[in-house]
């Protein structure tokens, strides 16, 4: 798996990059995607412009292909993670910032792969897959 990292925020992303690389070791070796670390201002702008929701969010994924059964290339798309929001959520949920950022990366990745959580059944499947990936990498609550 190839993960391209970009930091467009003011916080250091290197520790998260190393963790995320470890989390994705052994998964879909032929796939590629990008993770862009951003701040509150940037994620709110993206959320407003593309989802018409004018507020901060934690993660937004953009798949290169909306039909997960047809992927013409090995590149899946982009994941934007708001590190500032991740730090707040980690505190709120009572776990480490590293765990929260890793969770958001996995969550975004699964969206790129066609998973969703619009129904209870979809949410159960996605949550189970997220925990499987995180647990395998030793990233627990």
SULTAWO-V458819 format. One record per residue. N is the residue number from 0. RES is the residue in one letter. SS is DSSP state (~ for helix, > for strand, _ for the rest). PHI is phi in whole degrees, 0 to 359 (999 if undefined). D_LAST is the distance of its C-alpha to the last C-alpha in whole Angstrom. Layout:
n:N res:RES ss:SS phi:PHI d_last:D_LAST
n:N res:RES ss:SS phi:PHI d_last:D_LAST
This chain:
n:0 res:X ss:_ phi:999 d_last:25
n:1 res:X ss:> phi:249 d_last:26
n:2 res:X ss:> phi:242 d_last:24
n:3 res:X ss:> phi:265 d_last:26
n:4 res:X ss:> phi:254 d_last:25
n:5 res:X ss:> phi:223 d_last:26
n:6 res:X ss:> phi:246 d_last:26
n:7 res:X ss:_ phi:253 d_last:27
n:8 res:X ss:_ phi:254 d_last:26
n:9 res:X ss:_ phi:264 d_last:26
n:10 res:X ss:_ phi:271 d_last:23
n:11 res:X ss:_ phi:294 d_last:23
n:12 res:X ss:_ phi:256 d_last:21
n:13 res:X ss:~ phi:305 d_last:21
n:14 res:X ss:~ phi:298 d_last:18
n:15 res:X ss:~ phi:288 d_last:16
n:16 res:X ss:~ phi:298 d_last:19
n:17 res:X ss:~ phi:297 d_last:19
n:18 res:X ss:~ phi:296 d_last:15
n:19 res:X ss:~ phi:297 d_last:16
n:20 res:X ss:~ phi:302 d_last:19
n:21 res:X ss:~ phi:295 d_last:17
n:22 res:X ss:~ phi:300 d_last:14
n:23 res:X ss:_ phi:267 d_last:18
n:24 res:X ss:_ phi:301 d_last:20
n:25 res:X ss:_ phi:86 d_last:22
n:26 res:X ss:_ phi:260 d_last:21
n:27 res:X ss:_ phi:36 d_last:24
n:28 res:X ss:_ phi:304 d_last:26
n:29 res:X ss:_ phi:267 d_last:29
n:30 res:X ss:_ phi:258 d_last:27
n:31 res:X ss:> phi:220 d_last:27
n:32 res:X ss:> phi:206 d_last:25
n:33 res:X ss:> phi:244 d_last:25
n:34 res:X ss:> phi:241 d_last:22
n:35 res:X ss:> phi:245 d_last:24
n:36 res:X ss:> phi:273 d_last:22
n:37 res:X ss:> phi:228 d_last:24
n:38 res:X ss:_ phi:251 d_last:24
n:39 res:X ss:~ phi:304 d_last:24
n:40 res:X ss:~ phi:299 d_last:28
n:41 res:X ss:~ phi:292 d_last:28
n:42 res:X ss:~ phi:292 d_last:25
n:43 res:X ss:~ phi:294 d_last:27
n:44 res:X ss:~ phi:298 d_last:30
n:45 res:X ss:~ phi:297 d_last:29
n:46 res:X ss:~ phi:300 d_last:28
n:47 res:X ss:~ phi:293 d_last:31
n:48 res:X ss:~ phi:287 d_last:33
n:49 res:X ss:~ phi:256 d_last:32
n:50 res:X ss:~ phi:247 d_last:30
n:51 res:X ss:_ phi:61 d_last:32
n:52 res:X ss:_ phi:238 d_last:29
n:53 res:X ss:_ phi:270 d_last:30
n:54 res:X ss:_ phi:202 d_last:27
n:55 res:X ss:_ phi:290 d_last:24
n:56 res:X ss:_ phi:223 d_last:21
n:57 res:X ss:_ phi:269 d_last:18
n:58 res:X ss:> phi:209 d_last:19
n:59 res:X ss:> phi:224 d_last:22
n:60 res:X ss:> phi:246 d_last:23
n:61 res:X ss:> phi:234 d_last:27
n:62 res:X ss:> phi:283 d_last:28
n:63 res:X ss:_ phi:289 d_last:31
n:64 res:X ss:_ phi:226 d_last:32
n:65 res:X ss:_ phi:285 d_last:32
n:66 res:X ss:_ phi:259 d_last:32
n:67 res:X ss:_ phi:296 d_last:30
n:68 res:X ss:_ phi:280 d_last:32
n:69 res:X ss:_ phi:234 d_last:34
n:70 res:X ss:_ phi:238 d_last:33
n:71 res:X ss:_ phi:291 d_last:36
n:72 res:X ss:_ phi:228 d_last:34
n:73 res:X ss:_ phi:276 d_last:31
n:74 res:X ss:> phi:276 d_last:30
n:75 res:X ss:> phi:272 d_last:28
n:76 res:X ss:> phi:148 d_last:27
n:77 res:X ss:> phi:235 d_last:26
n:78 res:X ss:> phi:236 d_last:22
n:79 res:X ss:> phi:256 d_last:22
n:80 res:X ss:> phi:243 d_last:19
n:81 res:X ss:> phi:273 d_last:20
n:82 res:X ss:~ phi:295 d_last:18
n:83 res:X ss:~ phi:299 d_last:19
n:84 res:X ss:~ phi:293 d_last:18
n:85 res:X ss:~ phi:299 d_last:14
n:86 res:X ss:~ phi:295 d_last:15
n:87 res:X ss:~ phi:296 d_last:16
n:88 res:X ss:~ phi:293 d_last:13
n:89 res:X ss:~ phi:302 d_last:10
n:90 res:X ss:~ phi:297 d_last:12
n:91 res:X ss:~ phi:297 d_last:13
n:92 res:X ss:~ phi:273 d_last:9
n:93 res:X ss:_ phi:76 d_last:8
n:94 res:X ss:_ phi:226 d_last:6
n:95 res:X ss:_ phi:285 d_last:8
n:96 res:X ss:~ phi:301 d_last:11
n:97 res:X ss:~ phi:299 d_last:10
n:98 res:X ss:~ phi:297 d_last:7
n:99 res:X ss:~ phi:294 d_last:9
n:100 res:X ss:~ phi:294 d_last:12
n:101 res:X ss:~ phi:297 d_last:11
n:102 res:X ss:~ phi:301 d_last:10
n:103 res:X ss:~ phi:297 d_last:13
n:104 res:X ss:~ phi:296 d_last:15
n:105 res:X ss:~ phi:294 d_last:14
n:106 res:X ss:~ phi:302 d_last:15
n:107 res:X ss:~ phi:297 d_last:18
n:108 res:X ss:~ phi:300 d_last:19
n:109 res:X ss:~ phi:296 d_last:19
n:110 res:X ss:~ phi:298 d_last:21
n:111 res:X ss:~ phi:298 d_last:24
n:112 res:X ss:_ phi:272 d_last:24
n:113 res:X ss:_ phi:102 d_last:25
n:114 res:X ss:_ phi:283 d_last:22
n:115 res:X ss:_ phi:211 d_last:22
n:116 res:X ss:_ phi:221 d_last:21
n:117 res:X ss:_ phi:280 d_last:24
n:118 res:X ss:_ phi:242 d_last:24
n:119 res:X ss:~ phi:301 d_last:22
n:120 res:X ss:~ phi:297 d_last:23
n:121 res:X ss:~ phi:298 d_last:22
n:122 res:X ss:~ phi:298 d_last:19
n:123 res:X ss:~ phi:299 d_last:18
n:124 res:X ss:~ phi:297 d_last:19
n:125 res:X ss:~ phi:294 d_last:17
n:126 res:X ss:~ phi:298 d_last:14
n:127 res:X ss:~ phi:297 d_last:14
n:128 res:X ss:~ phi:295 d_last:15
n:129 res:X ss:~ phi:301 d_last:12
n:130 res:X ss:~ phi:295 d_last:10
n:131 res:X ss:~ phi:302 d_last:13
n:132 res:X ss:~ phi:295 d_last:13
n:133 res:X ss:~ phi:294 d_last:10
n:134 res:X ss:~ phi:296 d_last:9
n:135 res:X ss:~ phi:302 d_last:13
n:136 res:X ss:_ phi:272 d_last:12
n:137 res:X ss:_ phi:80 d_last:10
n:138 res:X ss:_ phi:258 d_last:7
n:139 res:X ss:_ phi:242 d_last:4
n:140 res:X ss:_ phi:288 d_last:0
